[in-house]
Amino acid sequence: MTSYDLGTLISRAERVLTQLEAWLPPAPPESDWSALAYRWRKRGTRGWLEPVRNLSHIHTDDLQHIERQKEIIDRNTRHFISGKPANNVLMTGARGTGKSSLVKAMLAAYGDQGLRLIEVDKSDMGDLSDIITLVAQRPERYIVFCDDLSFEEGEAGYKALKSVLDGSVSASEDNVLIYATSNRRHLMPEYMSENLAAQHQSDGEIHPGETVEEKISLSERFGIWLSFYPFKQDDYLDIVYYWLGELGCAPSDIEASRTEALQWALERGSRSGRVARQFARDWAARHV
């Protein structure tokens, strides 16, 4: 082969490589370990931790009428950052009652002591082992947080989460905990037909009840369950008044808000902390 033929071959190979690079997704960015919170992002099959720069400013004192839940999750988180045994946490119940806000409040309380937060969409729960491996050698303590967690039949994230909660050899690290919220206590749908169709047939499952038990068992793998309930009317009004005070409303304006606050909740069909804060913002904008 002449030098001319070799040069032509190299030139063509370079052009082919350039074209291939244009089709390939870019390499994920290097992790910025100076952040307090991250989101797990995916591009194709590659994932990375994206720093969250604008954190939600919520503190435990801002969360009213969930004192028992606050005490339990605060104690568990303190044990975790101290290197003591701690449990994964599942928070279930009424929407807007402070489940996800409570997790963010833990970051505000203990971020300066090494606590970090990684938010993962439920569609990416299949990447849990990759996330845990990525932070395994870090000195910080990581809460992997999934909001509104639930699974449908056959979703890949189910087995990944089960593996982590079981503490399998490949997934267990003492600097990672799972905190999850869900409106569904058992995380997977259960169907009446599963009980009605539990018949011993020639080609049927020998132990059909075990299929149902398997669905229920995932939530039981969380060491701590916290239930959240709709607020009573007086509790809802307390939360409204708290946020009005935080937003700078005068005491006379706060007292005058009662009727409108109740109407606001009635229109939305919910007396929750979220609804109370939304009303407070609207009232304060009109009266401050």
N, C-alpha and C positions, 0 to 999 in steps of 0.2 A: 504493500500500500504506500503510495507516494505521500509526501508531506501535505500536498494540496488536498488529496482525498481525506486525510486525517483531519485537516483543518475544517473541511466542509462538514465532516461527520460531527465534530465537536460543536460547530456552529448550529447545526440542525438540532442536536441534542439539547443545547442551551435554550433554543426556541421552544422545544417541546416542554422542557421543565418550566419555563416561564408561563406557558399556557396552563400547565397543571397547577401551578401555584395560584393562578387567578381563580381556579375552581375550588381550591381547598379553602376551608374556613381559616381565618387567622388564628394564631396561637393565643390561648387565653392570657390575660395580663397576669403579671406577678402579683401575689397576694400582698396587700398593704396591711401589715399586722398592727399598725398604729390606731386603727379604728376601734370603736366600741361595739358596733353592730354591723352585720353583713347580710346580704341576700345571696342565696345560691342561684346563679344564673347558668343557663345552658345555651350553647350554640352547636347544633348538631349533636355529636356525642361527647363534646368537651364541656366541662363545667368549671366554674371558678367562683370565688367569693368576691362579691362586689361590695365595697364599703358603703355604708349609709352615712351620708354627711349631715343631713338634717334630721336629727332624732326627735321623736315625739316626747315632749316634756310633760310627763305625768308622774306623780308621786303617790305614795301610799296614802298620805293624808287627803288626797283628792278623791279617794274611793270610799264612799260612804255606805254604811249598813251591810258590809260584808266582812265584819271584823274577824269572824272565825276563819274564813278562807284566807284573809290576809295573814293572820298569825301562823297558820299552818305552812303556807308557801314561803313566808319569810323565814321561818325556822329551818325548813328544808334547804332553802338557798344558802343560808348562813352555814349550815353543816357542809354543804357542797364546796363553798369557797374556802372553808377551813380544812379541806381534805378529809373530812369525816364521811362515814357512809351516808348516802342520800338516795332518794327515790325519784324515779320518773313520775311525772304528774299529768293526770288527765282531768281537765276541767269541763264539766258539762252543764247544760241547763239553759235557762231563758236567755234570749239574745239581748245584748245591750246592758248586761248587768256587771260588766267589768272584768270578764275573763281575760281577754287579750291585754287590756290595760294593766292588769295586775302583773303580767309577765314583764311588760315594759317598765313598770315601776320598780321591779327588782333590779333591772339594769341601772336605773337612775340611783338606786340606793347603794349598789355594790360594784358599779363599774370601776370606781377608783381602787377597789380591792382585787381587781383581776378578773371580774366577771365579764363575759362577752356573750353576745346574742347572735345567732345565725337563723334567719328566717327562711324557711323552706316551703315552697308550694307543695300541696299534697300530690300534684302530678310528678314531682321530682323526688318523692320519698324513696324511689328505687335507687337513688344515688347516696343513700345514707352511709353506706360503708365507705364510699369514696370521700365523703365529707369528714367522717371520723378519722380516716387515715390521714387526711390533709392536716388536721389539727392535733394529731396524737402526740407529737413531740413538742408542742407549744407549752409554755409555762402557765398560760391563762386557763381559766375554767369556762367551758362553753355550754350554753343552753341552746340546743337545737329546737326551734320553736315552729310549730305548724298550727296555723289558725284554721278553724272550721274543718277539722279533719274527719273524713269518712271515706269508706271504700265501697266500690261496687264489685260485683263478681269478676274475678280474674285479673284485677289490677296488680301490677308488679310491685307497687310500693307496700302492699300488705305483707308479703314475705320478708322484705327488707326490714320493715319496722319490727316485725315479730322477732327476727334474728337479733336485732339490737336490744330489744326489751328482754329477751331471754338471756342476754349476755354471752352469746356464742364467742368462741375463741377468736374468730376473725373480726368481730365487731366490737368487742368490749374494751372500753377505755375509761379510766377513772376520772378523766377531765372533761367528760361529756355527759350531759343529761338531756332527756327528751321532755319538753313541756308542750302539751297539745291542748287545744280547745275543740269542742264539738257540741253541736246541738243534738247529737245522737249518742246515747250513752254506750251502745254496743258497737259503734263504729261501722258496722256492716248491716245491710238490710236483712231483716228476717221476714219470711213469708208464711202466711197461714197454710199455704199449700205444702210447706215442708212438714208440717204436723199432720195435715189431713191425708197426705200421700204416703205416710210412713207405713207401708204395707210390706209384708214378707212375700215377695214374689220370686219366681224361679230365677229371674235375671236382675233382681233388685239388690240393694245394699243390705248386708247382714245386720248392720247396726246403724239404721238411719238417724237415730238421735244424735250420733256423734257428729254429723254434719252441722247440726244446729249448735252443738256445744263448741265446735271449732270457731264458729262465728262469734260467739259470746266471749271466748277465751282471750281474744286479743286485748280487749279493754281490761281484763283481769290481770294482764301482765304489767300494767302500770301500778307502781307501789302505792301511790296516793291518788284517790279520787276526791275531787271537790265538786259539790253540786251547788248551783246558783239558781235562785228562785226569783220570780217576779216580785217587785217591791209593793208593799202596802201603800195606800194613799199618803199617809203621813210621812213615810220614808221617802217617797217620791218628792214630796214638797220640801223635805229637809235638803235633798240633793239640789233641787232648784234654788233654794235660798242660799245654799253654800256657793254655787257657781255665780249667782247674782252678786254676792258679796265679793268674790274673787274678781269679778269684772267691773267693780267700782260703783255698783248701784247704791243709792242712799237707802237707809232703813225704811223710809216711807214708801219708796218705790218697790222695795222687796215685799213689804206687807201687801201692797196693792196688786201684786202679780198673781195672787192665789187663784182667782177664778179663771184667768186666762191660762194659767199653767195646767189646771185640770182639764180645760177644754182642749188644749193642745194634746194632752195625753189621750183623751177620748177619741180625737180625730185620728190618731195614729194607732189606736188599739193596743197601746202598751204603756205601762208605767215603768220605764227602765231608766238607768243612769244616763244612757245615751240620749234618750228623748228629753230628759231633764236638762242636759247640757245644751242641746240644740235649742230648746225654748229659751234658756238663759241668754244665749247669744242673741237671739232675735229680740228679746225684751230689752237687754242692755243696749243694743244698737239704737233702740227707739227712745230710751230714757236717760242715757248717760250723756 
